[in-house]
Amino acid sequence: MSLPFGKGVIRYSKKRNGRRRLHYDHVGINQNAPGPDKIFNGADDDGSGTVAVLGIAEALAKAPKRPKRSILFVWHCGEEKGLWGSEYFNKFPTVDIKQVVAQLNIDMIGRSKKEGNTEPRDKDLTGENGIYVIGKDMMSSTLGSVVDGANKGYLNLAYDTRYDDPKDTNRFFFRSDHFNYAVNGIPVAFWFDGVHVDYHGAGDHPDKIDYQKMEKVTRTIMVTMLKLADLKDRPKVDKQLPPELTQR
């Protein structure tokens, strides 16, 4: 299967100061938000993941060598409204959905818990070299091995899989776009930095992003993606999702 690079994914606005600008919303404006700031910028959630996908796409477009499999870059809209975009794509895919061997989801990778941070709402935020990875071992032992092997052979980030527990009360497995692929039988892996004080708030600003961490996670995901794309055989789906994880 051969796919052309997408064009016009998001329509650009009019030129300002000689530059073309793109606008991609988080949840927009909340007039009921406490304090004077009513604009939810969503720098981490999910500006970080959105830009990471764009950066990987740009890097691969410039690479002299093409992967053995096509890689499809998808930006899902309406995630905060109920995973609308990923649900729609799985119902009306632009490619044969049976040919999709895995889905890698990047949703919040830009924040770090710094040393000395005592903010209670940051207690589960990952550190400068850590990131949660959810779902990599749930459906395919092949995918889990590739995700772990790519990381250990590259930057060796501290992967935390605690949220794979089907009884976890946070239910993060249900709360991002990988879910609709998983229930469609496609193995998934989801990178996530953790909930923090600015999660779903007006304080999620770009100046709070740990750009070094974001780059490390993005590069590691790109390496993982390329290893998956170059596998001789598609990852085997040799596990079933726990029943608790099949219904939202």
Secondary structure, DSSP 8 states (H G I E B T S, - for coil): --------SS-----BTTB------SSEE-TTSSSS--EE--IIIIIIHHHHHHHHHHHHHH-SS--SS-------S-HHHHSHHHHHHHHS-SS-GGG---EEEE--------TT---GGGTT---TTEEEEESTTTS-HHHHHHHHHHHHTTT--EEE-GGG-TT-TT-GGGSSTHHHHHTTT--EEEEE----TTTTSTT--GGG--HHHHHHHHHHHHHHHHHHHT-SS---------GGGS--
